[in-house]
Amino acid sequence: MRSPIVCLFLLVIFNATGHAADSGVITIYHHVATDTPPSTSISPADFRLHLEYLRDSGFNVIPLDTMLDSITAGQELPEKAVAITFDDGYISIYDTAFPMLQEFNFPFTLFLSTGPINNSQPGYINWEQITEMSDAGVIIANHMVEHPYMLERIENESDQDWIERLRAELLQAENDIEMHTGQSHKYLAYPYGEFDKAIKQMVAEMGFIGLAQNSGAVNKSTDLLAIPRFPLASIYADLETARTKFEALAFNVQQLSPDTPVTSNHSPNVTLQFSSGNYNTAQINCFADSEAIPMQWLDPANGIVELRPTKTYDGRRWRYLCTAPAPGTNRYHWYSVQWIDPVK
């Protein structure tokens, strides 16, 4: 049940904009710095450009719990809704991002890996700083204890022992966060965005919501155990690239098969079902590595299509991306399929 505070927040937003929507965007950042790994970093100057663009372009930056409560209940969001999240707990989040976000009066969520915090690891924030942010209204949520590759097993570990180990680490991180901040939202951001069917089942049994790292907008059809977020670091930190993602809209789509992102096949087929929405299914195109993927419409009347790639993809993680224009706008519907080969 939505809290009175959340209801009041949405009422204020709707009164201010006069518009509601069924789609929102969640962003993910890590470092806001110029001396950290480029693959997970955005410069302070570029981060400020993002915030200025959101402020000046009519976006509604809302708390993550407001967005998740709304899509869980199948209720509308404010038009152009964006929720900002950070992963890990690096010092630049406190030193650089936090003051900027306060300046713009933008709420955000911090997903913490609690091990580095407890061990006073250099480059990370401490519990005093986390408590300060929590007291200022920042949502503090779970990113496990040691930021593990959750798909990896200890030698000779059984399926049951593997899941129980992950369950214990998830609970330990949640308990640490609650002890220091009083917060327990039961939101898990999967480290590295990696998960499979068994992990999702464990997360569901624990009453958690799961957030991934594959790109896409969210709506009431979104899988609450694999919620997409747009990473905005490295080449994706550029405002011209980021603005397209801020503007993204969700498809009404379900992945029919396979039921897990884990595969040893580096050219896997996938079957999707696109239900009706503010898009023309004939305009849906899907890509990987910026190249079109062949699509076979198995049941056009019911929006069922199979993606049949002819190219082999490298690496531990890769994605298929599907888009379609929203009529009468410059915005695009956006959905991605995550693949993971944990042997790589």
C-alpha positions as a Python dict, from the first residue, in 0.01 Angstrom:
ca = {
    (1, 'M'): (0, 0, 0),
    (2, 'R'): (141, 338, -97),
    (3, 'S'): (228, 568, 192),
    (4, 'P'): (56, 907, 237),
    (5, 'I'): (392, 1078, 176),
    (6, 'V'): (429, 908, -162),
    (7, 'C'): (71, 992, -254),
    (8, 'L'): (130, 1356, -161),
    (9, 'F'): (453, 1362, -364),
    (10, 'L'): (274, 1234, -672),
    (11, 'L'): (-14, 1475, -622),
    (12, 'V'): (229, 1767, -613),
    (13, 'I'): (401, 1644, -929),
    (14, 'F'): (75, 1591, -1118),
    (15, 'N'): (-56, 1931, -1013),
    (16, 'A'): (267, 2091, -1131),
    (17, 'T'): (275, 1920, -1470),
    (18, 'G'): (-84, 1836, -1548),
    (19, 'H'): (32, 1514, -1712),
    (20, 'A'): (76, 1152, -1614),
    (21, 'A'): (243, 865, -1796),
    (22, 'D'): (284, 489, -1779),
    (23, 'S'): (660, 489, -1829),
    (24, 'G'): (972, 600, -1644),
    (25, 'V'): (1351, 580, -1658),
    (26, 'I'): (1603, 472, -1393),
    (27, 'T'): (1965, 581, -1437),
    (28, 'I'): (2277, 427, -1285),
    (29, 'Y'): (2604, 600, -1201),
    (30, 'H'): (2914, 484, -1011),
    (31, 'H'): (3201, 736, -993),
    (32, 'V'): (3158, 1111, -1048),
    (33, 'A'): (3526, 1186, -1102),
    (34, 'T'): (3800, 1216, -1363),
    (35, 'D'): (4064, 998, -1193),
    (36, 'T'): (3864, 673, -1166),
    (37, 'P'): (3811, 388, -1417),
    (38, 'P'): (3656, 539, -1734),
    (39, 'S'): (3417, 246, -1783),
    (40, 'T'): (3228, 337, -1464),
    (41, 'S'): (3293, 710, -1444),
    (42, 'I'): (3132, 1038, -1543),
    (43, 'S'): (3313, 1368, -1496),
    (44, 'P'): (3165, 1623, -1255),
    (45, 'A'): (3118, 1860, -1548),
    (46, 'D'): (2921, 1604, -1749),
    (47, 'F'): (2718, 1504, -1443),
    (48, 'R'): (2620, 1868, -1391),
    (49, 'L'): (2515, 1885, -1758),
    (50, 'H'): (2287, 1585, -1698),
    (51, 'L'): (2126, 1752, -1397),
    (52, 'E'): (2083, 2083, -1579),
    (53, 'Y'): (1924, 1905, -1873),
    (54, 'L'): (1679, 1722, -1648),
    (55, 'R'): (1589, 2047, -1469),
    (56, 'D'): (1557, 2258, -1784),
    (57, 'S'): (1374, 2004, -2003),
    (58, 'G'): (1067, 1935, -1794),
    (59, 'F'): (1174, 1608, -1633),
    (60, 'N'): (1036, 1497, -1297),
    (61, 'V'): (1319, 1347, -1093),
    (62, 'I'): (1140, 1131, -836),
    (63, 'P'): (1250, 894, -558),
    (64, 'L'): (1311, 536, -663),
    (65, 'D'): (1052, 403, -418),
    (66, 'T'): (789, 630, -572),
    (67, 'M'): (866, 490, -916),
    (68, 'L'): (872, 127, -803),
    (69, 'D'): (556, 163, -594),
    (70, 'S'): (376, 308, -896),
    (71, 'I'): (478, 43, -1148),
    (72, 'T'): (415, -234, -895),
    (73, 'A'): (62, -105, -842),
    (74, 'G'): (8, -46, -1216),
    (75, 'Q'): (-47, 323, -1149),
    (76, 'E'): (58, 622, -1353),
    (77, 'L'): (382, 813, -1311),
    (78, 'P'): (442, 1183, -1369),
    (79, 'E'): (534, 1264, -1728),
    (80, 'K'): (907, 1225, -1804),
    (81, 'A'): (978, 1056, -1470),
    (82, 'V'): (1341, 976, -1389),
    (83, 'A'): (1491, 808, -1081),
    (84, 'I'): (1866, 847, -1019),
    (85, 'T'): (2069, 565, -865),
    (86, 'F'): (2434, 505, -773),
    (87, 'D'): (2604, 170, -713),
    (88, 'D'): (2886, 59, -482),
    (89, 'G'): (2952, 353, -246),
    (90, 'Y'): (3251, 540, -384),
    (91, 'I'): (3372, 857, -211),
    (92, 'S'): (3290, 1079, -511),
    (93, 'I'): (2921, 1005, -454),
    (94, 'Y'): (2945, 1185, -120),
    (95, 'D'): (3207, 1447, -207),
    (96, 'T'): (3082, 1545, -552),
    (97, 'A'): (2744, 1399, -652),
    (98, 'F'): (2561, 1450, -322),
    (99, 'P'): (2619, 1830, -303),
    (100, 'M'): (2518, 1871, -668),
    (101, 'L'): (2200, 1670, -623),
    (102, 'Q'): (2113, 1873, -314),
    (103, 'E'): (2169, 2191, -514),
    (104, 'F'): (1917, 2072, -774),
    (105, 'N'): (1686, 1928, -504),
    (106, 'F'): (1694, 1589, -682),
    (107, 'P'): (1632, 1271, -479),
    (108, 'F'): (1851, 967, -542),
    (109, 'T'): (1924, 613, -427),
    (110, 'L'): (2258, 465, -321),
    (111, 'F'): (2307, 88, -355),
    (112, 'L'): (2581, -8, -109),
    (113, 'S'): (2822, -298, -100),
    (114, 'T'): (2872, -299, 275),
    (115, 'G'): (3199, -495, 294),
    (116, 'P'): (3427, -214, 173),
    (117, 'I'): (3244, 27, 406),
    (118, 'N'): (3287, -199, 710),
    (119, 'N'): (3655, -252, 622),
    (120, 'S'): (3722, 123, 573),
    (121, 'Q'): (3847, 51, 223),
    (122, 'P'): (4015, 353, 58),
    (123, 'G'): (3806, 526, -204),
    (124, 'Y'): (3476, 445, -32),
    (125, 'I'): (3245, 647, 189),
    (126, 'N'): (3205, 565, 558),
    (127, 'W'): (2899, 500, 772),
    (128, 'E'): (2901, 853, 913),
    (129, 'Q'): (2875, 995, 561),
    (130, 'I'): (2611, 737, 466),
    (131, 'T'): (2407, 831, 773),
    (132, 'E'): (2432, 1198, 678),
    (133, 'M'): (2296, 1120, 332),
    (134, 'S'): (2026, 896, 475),
    (135, 'D'): (1918, 1172, 714),
    (136, 'A'): (1898, 1405, 412),
    (137, 'G'): (1647, 1171, 245),
    (138, 'V'): (1875, 956, 28),
    (139, 'I'): (1744, 600, -15),
    (140, 'I'): (2010, 349, 95),
    (141, 'A'): (1967, 2, -54),
    (142, 'N'): (2140, -333, -104),
    (143, 'H'): (2430, -422, -336),
    (144, 'M'): (2542, -731, -139),
    (145, 'V'): (2840, -734, 100),
    (146, 'E'): (3141, -800, -121),
    (147, 'H'): (3002, -709, -466),
    (148, 'P'): (3025, -1073, -580),
    (149, 'Y'): (2977, -1228, -918),
    (150, 'M'): (2658, -1394, -798),
    (151, 'L'): (2669, -1658, -1071),
    (152, 'E'): (3007, -1792, -962),
    (153, 'R'): (3037, -2098, -738),
    (154, 'I'): (3290, -2198, -479),
    (155, 'E'): (3467, -2522, -575),
    (156, 'N'): (3242, -2826, -515),
    (157, 'E'): (2958, -2604, -397),
    (158, 'S'): (2611, -2756, -442),
    (159, 'D'): (2320, -2562, -591),
    (160, 'Q'): (2158, -2537, -248),
    (161, 'D'): (2477, -2425, -74),
    (162, 'W'): (2539, -2161, -345),
    (163, 'I'): (2192, -2009, -307),
    (164, 'E'): (2210, -2021, 73),
    (165, 'R'): (2547, -1843, 65),
    (166, 'L'): (2399, -1567, -152),
    (167, 'R'): (2091, -1549, 70),
    (168, 'A'): (2310, -1503, 381),
    (169, 'E'): (2515, -1229, 215),
    (170, 'L'): (2202, -1048, 98),
    (171, 'L'): (2061, -1055, 452),
    (172, 'Q'): (2390, -945, 607),
    (173, 'A'): (2407, -639, 381),
    (174, 'E'): (2042, -553, 449),
    (175, 'N'): (2098, -586, 825),
    (176, 'D'): (2409, -363, 810),
    (177, 'I'): (2218, -95, 622),
    (178, 'E'): (1922, -108, 858),
    (179, 'M'): (2146, -98, 1166),
    (180, 'H'): (2326, 217, 1049),
    (181, 'T'): (2044, 404, 872),
    (182, 'G'): (1714, 255, 985),
    (183, 'Q'): (1630, 185, 621),
    (184, 'S'): (1526, -153, 478),
    (185, 'H'): (1360, -120, 139),
    (186, 'K'): (1441, -472, 18),
    (187, 'Y'): (1579, -346, -311),
    (188, 'L'): (1877, -542, -450),
    (189, 'A'): (2094, -406, -731),
    (190, 'Y'): (2264, -715, -876),
    (191, 'P'): (2644, -666, -878),
    (192, 'Y'): (2762, -643, -1239),
    (193, 'G'): (2395, -678, -1336),
    (194, 'E'): (2429, -1057, -1323),
    (195, 'F'): (2153, -1299, -1222),
    (196, 'D'): (1978, -1614, -1337),
    (197, 'K'): (1645, -1789, -1275),
    (198, 'A'): (1756, -1940, -942),
    (199, 'I'): (1886, -1607, -812),
    (200, 'K'): (1563, -1433, -912),
    (201, 'Q'): (1364, -1700, -730),
    (202, 'M'): (1572, -1650, -414),
    (203, 'V'): (1528, -1273, -437),
    (204, 'A'): (1151, -1317, -476),
    (205, 'E'): (1135, -1556, -180),
    (206, 'M'): (1311, -1295, 33),
    (207, 'G'): (1054, -1032, -67),
    (208, 'F'): (1309, -821, -256),
    (209, 'I'): (1286, -633, -584),
    (210, 'G'): (1581, -687, -820),
    (211, 'L'): (1746, -415, -1030),
    (212, 'A'): (1973, -497, -1321),
    (213, 'Q'): (2213, -296, -1539),
    (214, 'N'): (2075, -360, -1886),
    (215, 'S'): (1922, -53, -2049),
    (216, 'G'): (1552, 18, -2087),
    (217, 'A'): (1259, 214, -1952),
    (218, 'V'): (1014, 76, -1695),
    (219, 'N'): (637, 39, -1672),
    (220, 'K'): (379, -198, -1523),
    (221, 'S'): (492, -481, -1754),
    (222, 'T'): (850, -463, -1624),
    (223, 'D'): (990, -775, -1455),
    (224, 'L'): (1027, -663, -1092),
    (225, 'L'): (1311, -912, -1045),
    (226, 'A'): (1514, -768, -1334),
    (227, 'I'): (1435, -396, -1354),
    (228, 'P'): (1640, -221, -1623),
    (229, 'R'): (1853, 86, -1557),
    (230, 'F'): (2043, 304, -1803),
    (231, 'P'): (2420, 310, -1729),
    (232, 'L'): (2550, 663, -1796),
    (233, 'A'): (2927, 632, -1781),
    (234, 'S'): (3215, 626, -2029),
    (235, 'I'): (3087, 692, -2384),
    (236, 'Y'): (2731, 698, -2251),
    (237, 'A'): (2806, 994, -2023),
    (238, 'D'): (2794, 1237, -2315),
    (239, 'L'): (2477, 1448, -2291),
    (240, 'E'): (2381, 1391, -2654),
    (241, 'T'): (2378, 1018, -2584),
    (242, 'A'): (2224, 1045, -2239),
    (243, 'R'): (1933, 1267, -2344),
    (244, 'T'): (1795, 992, -2570),
    (245, 'K'): (1791, 760, -2270),
    (246, 'F'): (1630, 1015, -2039),
    (247, 'E'): (1356, 1044, -2302),
    (248, 'A'): (1311, 665, -2343),
    (249, 'L'): (971, 503, -2314),
    (250, 'A'): (889, 147, -2210),
    (251, 'F'): (744, -119, -2437),
    (252, 'N'): (468, -347, -2315),
    (253, 'V'): (681, -656, -2367),
    (254, 'Q'): (750, -998, -2218),
    (255, 'Q'): (1037, -1236, -2287),
    (256, 'L'): (875, -1570, -2363),
    (257, 'S'): (1194, -1772, -2398),
    (258, 'P'): (1451, -1846, -2279),
    (259, 'D'): (1367, -1782, -1911),
    (260, 'T'): (1725, -1701, -1807),
    (261, 'P'): (1995, -1464, -1937),
    (262, 'V'): (2266, -1723, -1874),
    (263, 'T'): (2390, -1898, -2187),
    (264, 'S'): (2699, -2059, -2336),
    (265, 'N'): (2565, -1982, -2685),
    (266, 'H'): (2713, -1655, -2810),
    (267, 'S'): (2445, -1616, -3076),
    (268, 'P'): (2125, -1708, -2887),
    (269, 'N'): (1774, -1668, -3022),
    (270, 'V'): (1512, -1503, -2804),
    (271, 'T'): (1132, -1487, -2835),
    (272, 'L'): (953, -1168, -2728),
    (273, 'Q'): (589, -1067, -2716),
    (274, 'F'): (507, -701, -2773),
    (275, 'S'): (157, -611, -2655),
    (276, 'S'): (-30, -305, -2781),
    (277, 'G'): (106, 38, -2694),
    (278, 'N'): (190, 378, -2837),
    (279, 'Y'): (406, 224, -3109),
    (280, 'N'): (369, 37, -3435),
    (281, 'T'): (508, -317, -3412),
    (282, 'A'): (608, -289, -3779),
    (283, 'Q'): (854, -17, -3673),
    (284, 'I'): (1027, -226, -3408),
    (285, 'N'): (1391, -288, -3491),
    (286, 'C'): (1643, -482, -3285),
    (287, 'F'): (2020, -448, -3276),
    (288, 'A'): (2341, -577, -3120),
    (289, 'D'): (2678, -406, -3159),
    (290, 'S'): (2494, -139, -3365),
    (291, 'E'): (2398, -399, -3629),
    (292, 'A'): (2044, -511, -3707),
    (293, 'I'): (1935, -854, -3582),
    (294, 'P'): (1713, -1059, -3817),
    (295, 'M'): (1358, -1080, -3680),
    (296, 'Q'): (1096, -1346, -3755),
    (297, 'W'): (739, -1258, -3664),
    (298, 'L'): (593, -1587, -3543),
    (299, 'D'): (249, -1446, -3462),
    (300, 'P'): (216, -1086, -3584),
    (301, 'A'): (-142, -1050, -3461),
    (302, 'N'): (-25, -1119, -3105),
    (303, 'G'): (308, -939, -3135),
    (304, 'I'): (525, -1249, -3099),
    (305, 'V'): (865, -1223, -3265),
    (306, 'E'): (1186, -1427, -3254),
    (307, 'L'): (1525, -1259, -3283),
    (308, 'R'): (1761, -1479, -3482),
    (309, 'P'): (2110, -1328, -3481),
    (310, 'T'): (2363, -1441, -3739),
    (311, 'K'): (2662, -1292, -3560),
    (312, 'T'): (2856, -1436, -3265),
    (313, 'Y'): (2908, -1198, -2973),
    (314, 'D'): (3216, -1184, -2755),
    (315, 'G'): (3266, -1131, -2385),
    (316, 'R'): (3101, -1228, -2059),
    (317, 'R'): (2799, -996, -2105),
    (318, 'W'): (2623, -862, -2413),
    (319, 'R'): (2278, -730, -2502),
    (320, 'Y'): (2018, -711, -2773),
    (321, 'L'): (1841, -377, -2802),
    (322, 'C'): (1492, -320, -2948),
    (323, 'T'): (1351, 25, -3024),
    (324, 'A'): (1052, 184, -3194),
    (325, 'P'): (955, 550, -3240),
    (326, 'A'): (669, 696, -3039),
    (327, 'P'): (433, 862, -3291),
    (328, 'G'): (423, 1240, -3281),
    (329, 'T'): (734, 1270, -3064),
    (330, 'N'): (1112, 1255, -3089),
    (331, 'R'): (1116, 978, -2828),
    (332, 'Y'): (1177, 605, -2864),
    (333, 'H'): (1049, 298, -2687),
    (334, 'W'): (1346, 98, -2559),
    (335, 'Y'): (1395, -260, -2438),
    (336, 'S'): (1709, -471, -2402),
    (337, 'V'): (1775, -842, -2354),
    (338, 'Q'): (2064, -929, -2124),
    (339, 'W'): (2295, -1226, -2192),
    (340, 'I'): (2564, -1360, -1959),
    (341, 'D'): (2821, -1636, -2010),
    (342, 'P'): (2971, -1685, -1661),
    (343, 'V'): (3245, -1911, -1798),
    (344, 'K'): (3403, -1611, -1974),
}
